[in-house]
Amino acid sequence: MKRRITTLKELLAKQKKAESSKPSEEFVSTESLEEKCSTLEKMMNHSSDVVLEDLFIGNLHAKLCYLESTTEIKLIMEQIQDPIINIAPGGIEQAILSNSKKELTRLFSSSQLAFSEKWEDVGQKLVAGYAVIIVEQISTFCFVLVKSTPSRSITEPTTQTIIRGPKDGFVEDLPTNLGILRSRIKNPNLCFQDFFIGEDTQTRVTLGFISNIVNDKILKEVTKRVEEIKTYAIFESSNIEEMIADKTFTPFPLVYNSERPDTIASHLVSGKVCIFIDGTPFVLTAPATFQDFFSISEDYYQPFFMATFLRIIRYFSFIIALLLPSLFVAIITYHHEMIPTALIASIISQREGIPFPAVIEAFIMEITFEILREAGIRMPRAVGQTVSIVGGLVIGQAAVEAGVVSSFMVIIVALTAIASFVSPVYNLAISTRLLRFLFLILGGSLGFYGIMLGLIFMIGHINSLRSFGVPYLTPVSPFKLTDQEDVFFRLPYYMMKQRPSYLKTKQPKKQFADNSPTPPKAKDD
């Protein structure tokens, strides 16, 4: 009896061992390796950059597939081929057939792996920079990350230059940009959320925020708008900007953008949400207010009285760029009494022989300058500045000598153009350029009354705008006294203790008590 029981135990143990050595039905594939490769090539439309190579894991035949346009050969050697070459002899084939995920994870332990049994995942992983390992008799695909990361080096930003402060800027590679931001904000509460937008491009879009500071309602609204984007292609942050901004026909930007890491970091610490888009160095932040477009990061690297002076200059330059041509046209057309007699006599003497009214003359000069500006931007760098500078001088001088425009009008248009360059954010400068033509028409047709009417409508329009629920003119309208420390002027850094109240952050305080040093008291000798 004892002998029989022992034999039964041995039979059960042998049966269990035999069952464990058989391939699991979950991972068994009915397709041959050649059929899978044929399906993969058809799925990739027989693209010329698809590479299929034979691979032997022990005695098990497999295929290695990757796109040579998105992968790095050195990584394929290190992450895939070297571990296979160093396989110790003995039984790995049966282990892979019985539990492929576990054994392949152990084999490629130093790599970033993923597994799937769906063919649609194969195409997505290939274009994302993964190599696909297809093993015979197994339906599970193994993906190994071997992505090449072609990227330009980190250089100084070109659109928002400063004199004092960090000189690095974002690049087109999204992981690099996230690393730059992490190096500035060493806070575990800094979080990132990924989205893949675009049916054709599958562009990676990443939201960044500091979880213990950001207002959850604002974060929820930004996330909702990003998730609801339905489009075929995303190539630049402006595509995202137009799709998430409030649906209002306005020339004013409702989302802030910058390629400066220090600017984005300061917005995050203030409680805003940033949006990274793979393939562009420009990062979006929301919500945005009108005063955000007049402050730059250098304001906080200079003494507070100098920063205040420069900020006032920017506001004044905005008014000049917006209204100076229309005011000049309105004065010399309808309101001669508002300028001194000697000056009006000089202006009228210069306009003798000019065949056009003042408003047409201003339009000619403004459009000519816009053409020169675009030519200087679009032409190669070697000749672009020469065309814009020399072309402006030659055409301006020739137009005055030919009697087409007056020299005073050339001065007005040149001063207006210089003032428009003072704007630290290009989006706001574009808005100013567009509105300037509208005010020019109002000033030329109705004089000061038209300009005032245009200003009333413009201010009313700006006051009606919202950026993710935040009033665009806040903290001026609605007026918030606690936020005036950093609007038209800037207080010393140690006195700015509160985050913007309109963001309603979880942690309103951003600065400790005033601990600025004071001069020591004089001691008697």
C-alpha positions in Angstrom: 0.0 0.0 0.0 2.8 2.4 0.9 4.6 1.5 -2.3 1.4 2.3 -4.4 1.0 5.7 -2.8 4.6 6.6 -3.5 4.2 5.7 -7.1 1.1 7.8 -7.4 2.9 10.8 -6.0 5.7 10.3 -8.5 3.3 10.1 -11.4 1.5 13.3 -10.3 4.9 15.1 -10.0 5.9 13.9 -13.5 2.6 15.0 -15.0 2.9 18.4 -13.3 6.4 18.8 -14.6 5.4 17.8 -18.2 2.5 20.3 -18.1 4.8 23.1 -17.0 7.2 22.4 -19.9 4.4 22.7 -22.5 3.7 26.1 -24.1 0.9 28.0 -22.4 -2.2 28.3 -24.6 -2.4 32.0 -23.8 0.9 32.6 -25.6 0.8 30.0 -28.4 0.6 31.5 -31.9 -1.1 29.7 -34.8 0.7 31.9 -37.4 4.1 31.1 -38.7 7.0 33.5 -38.3 7.0 34.2 -42.0 3.3 35.0 -42.0 3.8 37.5 -39.1 6.6 39.2 -40.9 4.4 39.5 -44.1 1.6 41.0 -42.0 4.0 43.5 -40.5 5.4 44.6 -43.8 1.9 45.1 -45.2 0.9 47.0 -42.1 3.9 49.3 -42.6 3.1 49.6 -46.4 6.4 48.0 -47.3 8.2 51.2 -46.2 11.9 51.3 -47.2 13.1 52.1 -43.6 11.6 48.9 -42.1 14.4 46.4 -41.2 13.7 42.7 -40.5 16.6 40.6 -39.2 16.8 37.0 -38.1 17.4 36.4 -34.4 18.1 33.2 -32.5 17.4 33.0 -28.8 19.1 29.8 -28.0 17.6 27.4 -30.6 14.4 29.5 -30.9 14.0 31.3 -34.2 12.8 35.0 -33.9 12.7 38.1 -36.0 13.9 41.6 -35.0 12.1 44.5 -36.6 12.8 48.2 -36.3 12.7 51.4 -38.3 16.2 52.6 -39.1 14.9 56.2 -39.3 13.9 56.3 -35.6 16.2 53.9 -33.9 19.9 53.8 -33.0 22.0 50.8 -34.1 24.3 51.1 -31.1 21.4 50.7 -28.8 20.1 47.7 -30.7 23.6 46.1 -30.3 23.7 46.9 -26.5 20.1 46.3 -25.5 19.2 43.3 -27.7 22.0 41.5 -29.5 24.6 41.5 -26.6 22.2 39.9 -24.1 21.3 37.2 -26.6 25.0 36.4 -27.4 25.7 36.0 -23.6 22.9 33.5 -23.0 24.0 30.6 -21.0 23.3 27.2 -22.7 20.5 25.1 -21.5 16.7 25.2 -21.6 15.9 28.8 -22.3 13.7 27.8 -25.2 11.2 25.9 -23.1 11.3 28.6 -20.4 10.3 31.3 -23.0 7.6 29.1 -24.5 6.1 28.5 -21.1 6.3 32.1 -19.8 7.5 34.5 -22.5 7.0 37.8 -20.6 8.9 36.7 -17.5 11.8 35.2 -19.4 12.2 38.0 -21.9 12.0 40.5 -19.1 14.8 38.7 -17.4 16.8 38.4 -20.6 16.5 42.2 -21.5 16.5 43.4 -17.9 18.5 46.5 -18.6 16.1 47.7 -21.3 12.8 49.5 -21.2 10.3 46.8 -22.3 6.7 46.5 -23.3 4.5 43.6 -24.3 1.3 43.3 -26.4 -0.6 40.9 -28.5 -2.3 43.5 -30.7 -1.1 44.3 -34.2 -2.1 48.0 -33.9 0.4 48.3 -31.0 3.2 47.1 -33.2 2.8 50.0 -35.6 2.6 52.5 -32.9 5.6 51.2 -31.1 7.7 51.0 -34.2 7.2 54.7 -35.1 7.8 55.6 -31.5 11.3 54.2 -31.6 10.9 50.7 -30.3 12.3 47.5 -31.8 9.9 44.6 -32.0 11.0 41.0 -31.3 8.7 38.4 -32.9 9.3 34.9 -31.5 8.0 31.8 -33.3 5.1 29.9 -31.6 4.4 32.9 -29.4 1.7 35.5 -30.1 3.1 38.1 -27.7 5.2 40.8 -29.2 8.2 42.1 -27.2 9.1 45.8 -27.6 12.5 47.2 -26.6 13.1 50.9 -26.6 16.1 51.8 -28.9 15.0 55.3 -29.9 17.5 57.7 -31.4 17.1 61.2 -30.1 18.4 63.7 -32.7 18.3 67.1 -31.1 20.1 70.4 -31.4 22.2 71.5 -28.4 20.8 73.7 -25.8 21.4 77.3 -26.8 20.2 80.8 -25.9 16.6 81.6 -26.8 16.2 83.7 -29.9 12.8 85.4 -29.3 13.2 86.5 -25.7 16.7 87.6 -25.1 17.9 89.1 -21.8 21.1 90.8 -20.6 21.3 89.2 -17.1 20.0 85.8 -16.3 20.2 82.1 -17.6 21.1 81.7 -21.2 19.6 78.3 -21.9 16.5 77.7 -23.8 14.1 74.8 -24.6 14.8 72.6 -27.6 12.6 70.5 -29.9 13.1 67.3 -27.9 10.4 66.9 -25.2 12.3 64.7 -22.7 15.2 67.2 -22.8 12.8 70.0 -22.0 11.3 68.1 -19.1 14.8 67.5 -17.8 15.7 71.2 -18.1 12.6 72.1 -16.0 13.3 69.3 -13.5 16.8 70.8 -13.0 15.2 74.1 -12.0 12.3 72.8 -9.8 13.6 70.0 -7.7 10.2 69.3 -6.2 8.6 65.9 -6.0 5.2 67.6 -6.4 6.1 68.7 -9.9 3.9 66.4 -12.0 3.6 65.6 -15.7 0.7 64.0 -17.6 1.1 62.7 -21.2 -1.5 62.9 -24.0 -1.0 61.8 -27.6 -2.9 64.0 -30.0 -3.4 63.8 -33.8 -4.8 60.8 -35.7 -1.8 60.9 -38.1 1.0 62.5 -36.1 0.3 61.1 -32.6 2.2 64.1 -31.1 3.1 63.8 -27.5 1.6 66.6 -25.4 2.6 66.9 -21.7 0.9 68.9 -19.0 3.1 70.1 -16.2 2.0 71.5 -12.8 3.0 71.5 -9.1 0.3 69.5 -7.4 0.4 71.1 -4.0 0.2 74.6 -5.5 -2.1 74.6 -8.6 -5.8 75.2 -8.4 -7.6 71.9 -9.1 -10.4 73.7 -11.0 -7.9 75.3 -13.4 -6.0 72.1 -13.8 -9.2 70.2 -14.5 -10.3 72.8 -17.1 -6.9 72.7 -18.9 -6.9 68.9 -18.9 -10.4 68.7 -20.2 -9.7 71.0 -23.1 -6.6 69.1 -24.1 -8.4 65.8 -23.9 -11.2 67.1 -26.1 -8.8 68.0 -29.0 -9.8 66.1 -32.1 -7.5 66.6 -35.1 -5.4 64.8 -37.6 -2.1 66.6 -37.0 -0.2 68.7 -34.4 3.1 70.3 -35.5 3.6 73.3 -33.2 2.3 74.7 -29.9 0.2 77.3 -31.8 -2.0 74.4 -33.0 -2.7 73.5 -29.4 -3.1 77.1 -28.4 -5.9 77.8 -30.9 -7.8 74.7 -29.9 -7.7 75.2 -26.1 -8.1 79.0 -25.9 -11.6 80.5 -25.3 -13.5 80.6 -28.6 -13.5 84.3 -28.9 -12.6 86.3 -32.0 -9.9 88.5 -30.6 -6.4 89.6 -31.7 -5.1 89.3 -28.2 -3.3 86.1 -27.1 -5.2 84.2 -24.4 -2.4 81.7 -23.8 1.2 82.6 -22.9 4.1 81.0 -24.7 7.9 81.1 -24.0 11.0 79.2 -24.9 12.7 80.3 -21.6 12.9 77.6 -18.9 13.2 80.2 -16.1 10.0 81.9 -17.3 8.1 78.6 -17.4 9.5 77.6 -14.0 8.3 80.9 -12.4 4.8 80.4 -13.9 4.6 76.9 -12.4 5.7 78.2 -9.0 3.0 80.8 -9.3 0.4 78.1 -9.7 -0.1 78.0 -13.5 -0.2 75.0 -15.8 2.3 74.5 -18.6 1.9 72.6 -21.8 4.8 71.0 -23.6 4.5 69.8 -27.2 7.0 67.4 -28.7 8.8 69.0 -31.7 8.8 72.6 -30.6 10.8 74.7 -28.1 7.8 76.9 -27.3 5.9 76.0 -24.1 2.4 77.2 -23.3 1.2 78.4 -19.9 -2.3 79.0 -18.8 -4.2 80.9 -17.6 -2.7 84.1 -19.1 -3.5 87.7 -18.2 -2.8 91.0 -20.1 -0.1 92.1 -17.7 1.8 88.8 -18.2 2.8 90.0 -21.7 4.6 93.1 -20.3 6.8 91.3 -17.7 9.9 89.2 -18.5 12.1 87.1 -16.4 14.8 89.7 -16.4 12.6 92.0 -14.3 13.4 89.8 -11.3 17.1 89.7 -12.0 17.5 93.5 -12.0 17.1 95.9 -9.1 13.4 96.6 -8.5 13.5 100.3 -9.4 15.2 99.5 -12.7 12.7 96.7 -13.4 9.8 99.1 -12.6 11.3 101.7 -15.0 11.7 99.2 -17.9 8.1 97.9 -17.3 6.7 101.4 -17.6 8.7 101.9 -20.8 7.0 98.7 -22.2 3.5 100.0 -21.4 4.4 103.4 -22.9 5.8 101.7 -26.0 2.6 99.7 -26.4 0.6 102.9 -26.5 3.0 104.5 -29.0 3.0 101.5 -31.3 -0.8 101.3 -31.1 -1.9 105.0 -31.4 1.0 107.2 -32.7 0.2 107.1 -36.4 -3.5 107.6 -35.9 -2.9 110.5 -33.5 -0.6 112.2 -36.0 -3.1 111.8 -38.8 -6.0 113.0 -36.7 -4.1 116.1 -35.5 -2.9 117.3 -38.9 -6.2 116.5 -40.5 -8.8 117.7 -38.0 -7.1 119.2 -34.9 -4.4 121.7 -36.0 -5.1 123.8 -32.9 -3.6 121.2 -30.6 0.0 121.6 -31.7 2.2 124.8 -31.6 2.0 127.2 -34.5 5.7 126.9 -35.4 5.4 123.1 -35.5 2.3 123.0 -37.6 3.9 125.5 -40.0 6.9 123.1 -40.4 4.7 120.1 -40.9 2.5 121.9 -43.5 5.6 123.2 -45.4 7.0 119.6 -45.6 3.6 118.4 -47.0 3.6 120.8 -49.9 3.5 118.8 -53.1 2.5 115.6 -51.3 -0.3 114.1 -53.6 -2.0 112.0 -50.9 -4.0 112.8 -47.8 -2.3 112.1 -44.5 -4.2 108.9 -43.8 -3.2 107.4 -47.3 0.4 108.5 -46.7 0.5 106.8 -43.4 -1.0 103.6 -44.9 1.7 103.6 -47.6 4.5 103.9 -45.2 3.1 101.4 -42.7 2.5 98.7 -45.4 5.9 99.4 -46.9 7.5 98.9 -43.5 5.5 95.7 -42.9 6.8 94.3 -46.2 10.4 95.2 -45.3 10.0 93.6 -41.9 8.7 90.3 -43.4 11.4 90.3 -46.0 14.0 90.7 -43.3 12.6 87.8 -41.3 12.1 85.4 -44.2 15.3 86.0 -46.1 18.6 84.2 -45.2 20.3 85.6 -42.2 23.3 86.8 -44.2 21.2 89.2 -46.2 18.0 89.6 -44.1 19.2 92.4 -41.9 20.8 94.2 -44.8 17.6 94.2 -46.7 15.5 95.5 -43.8 17.9 98.2 -42.8 19.4 99.4 -46.1 16.0 98.9 -47.8 14.3 101.1 -45.2 16.8 103.8 -45.4 16.9 103.9 -49.2 13.2 103.6 -49.8 12.4 106.2 -47.1 15.0 108.7 -48.4 13.9 108.1 -52.0 10.2 108.5 -51.1 10.8 111.8 -49.3 12.9 113.2 -52.2 10.4 112.1 -54.7 7.6 113.9 -52.8 5.5 110.8 -52.2 5.6 111.1 -48.4 6.8 113.8 -45.9 9.9 113.4 -43.8 7.8 113.9 -40.6 5.7 110.9 -41.6 8.8 108.8 -42.0 9.9 109.8 -38.4 6.4 108.8 -37.1 6.4 105.4 -38.8 10.0 104.7 -37.7 9.3 105.6 -34.1 6.1 103.4 -34.2 8.1 100.5 -35.6 10.8 100.8 -32.9 8.2 100.9 -30.2 6.6 97.8 -31.5 9.9 95.9 -31.1 9.9 96.7 -27.3 7.1 94.1 -26.7 8.8 91.1 -24.9 6.2 88.6 -26.4 5.8 88.4 -30.1 2.1 87.5 -30.0 1.2 90.8 -28.4 3.3 92.7 -30.9 1.3 91.1 -33.7 -1.9 92.2 -32.1 -0.6 95.7 -31.9 0.4 95.7 -35.6 -3.1 94.6 -36.6 -5.0 97.1 -34.4 -2.8 100.0 -35.5 -4.4 99.9 -38.9 -7.9 99.9 -37.4 -7.0 103.0 -35.3 -5.5 104.6 -38.4 -8.8 104.3 -40.3 -10.7 105.7 -37.3 -8.3 108.6 -36.8 -8.3 109.5 -40.5 -12.1 109.4 -40.8 -13.4 110.7 -37.4 -10.3 112.3 -35.8 -10.0 112.1 -32.0 -13.6 111.0 -31.7 -12.9 107.9 -33.7 -9.8 107.1 -31.8 -11.6 107.5 -28.4 -14.5 105.3 -29.8 -12.0 102.6 -30.8 -10.3 102.7 -27.4 -13.6 102.3 -25.6 -14.5 99.3 -27.7 -11.0 97.8 -27.3 -11.0 98.2 -23.5 -14.5 96.8 -23.3 -13.5 93.9 -25.5 -10.4 93.1 -23.4 -12.4 93.4 -20.2 -14.8 90.7 -21.5 -12.1 88.2 -22.3 -11.4 85.2 -20.1 -8.5 82.8 -20.0 -9.6 79.5 -18.5 -12.1 81.3 -16.4 -9.7 84.1 -15.2 -10.6 87.7 -16.3 -8.0 88.9 -18.8 -7.5 92.3 -17.2 -7.1 91.0 -13.7 -5.7 92.2 -11.3 -6.6 95.7 -12.7 -10.2 94.8 -13.6 -11.5 93.4 -11.3 -9.1 95.3 -9.1 -7.2 93.3 -6.6 -5.1 95.4 -4.2 -2.9 92.5 -3.0 -1.7 91.7 -6.5 -0.6 95.3 -7.4 2.9 94.6 -6.1 3.9 93.1 -9.5 1.8 94.8 -12.3 2.9 98.3 -13.3 5.8 98.3 -10.9 7.7 95.7 -9.0 8.4 95.7 -5.3 11.6 94.3 -3.9 11.7 90.5 -4.2 11.5 89.9 -0.4 8.3 92.0 -0.2 6.4 89.9 -2.8 5.0 87.3 -0.4 1.8 86.2 -2.1 1.1 84.2 -5.2 -1.5 85.8 -7.5 -4.8 85.7 -5.7 -6.8 85.3 -8.9 -5.3 81.8 -9.4 -6.7 80.7 -6.0 -3.7 78.4 -5.3 -3.6 75.8 -2.5 -0.6 77.7 -1.0 -1.2 81.5 -1.3 2.1 82.4 0.4 5.3 82.1 -1.7 7.6 84.1 0.5 8.5 83.9 4.2 8.5 86.9 6.5 10.5 89.9 5.7 14.1 89.0 6.7 15.9 91.6 4.6 19.2 92.8 6.3 19.3 96.2 7.8 22.4 98.3 8.4 24.0 97.7 11.8 23.6 100.3 14.4 26.5 102.6 14.9 28.5 101.8 18.1 30.4 104.4 20.1 34.1 103.9 20.1 
